[in-house]
């Protein structure tokens, strides 16, 4: 089985290539529509994703399937991209390619992607309030905010934005407090 890191890397490598070609050729909106349609198809046809992940089919077979399914339904650039990715046996990373392409698209359109880790599920009203606060702080209304519930942080939040991380979780603050106590104990020569 292919690891999730490999699949993630496929998305990180292949999506920017498609994105750059789309921008260079002035076809960004067309390719974005194609990507959205492929994404909807993958969601509706769960078997398609399983076929792409199958180690029993060659890259050529996956490429032929993509051509059969999408020829005449997507732009020439998108189809050629799918065929090349298929021949290189990289269509198993298509969900990650789609995610990365959409992130690049949102970024160029001025959207800000923010990920927030919280200790417990919250309601839509709280999510909307947090999103409004972030929009004010980041000076934009174009925010895509994703929540991840991770009880092990105990409380507080971890916020990831543009490669930065603000960790204000209770777990981290407790670790820092313990490390400070241990460090002070070592420096004073006393054991804790």
Secondary structure as GFF3:
##gff-version 3
##sequence-region A 1 192
A	DSSP	alpha_helix	4	24	.	.	.	ID=ss1
A	DSSP	alpha_helix	28	44	.	.	.	ID=ss2
A	DSSP	alpha_helix	46	53	.	.	.	ID=ss3
A	DSSP	alpha_helix	59	70	.	.	.	ID=ss4
A	DSSP	alpha_helix	76	87	.	.	.	ID=ss5
A	DSSP	three_ten_helix	91	93	.	.	.	ID=ss6
A	DSSP	alpha_helix	94	108	.	.	.	ID=ss7
A	DSSP	beta_strand	112	118	.	.	.	ID=ss8
A	DSSP	alpha_helix	124	138	.	.	.	ID=ss9
A	DSSP	beta_strand	143	149	.	.	.	ID=ss10
A	DSSP	three_ten_helix	151	153	.	.	.	ID=ss11
A	DSSP	beta_strand	156	161	.	.	.	ID=ss12
A	DSSP	beta_strand	164	169	.	.	.	ID=ss13
A	DSSP	alpha_helix	170	188	.	.	.	ID=ss14
###
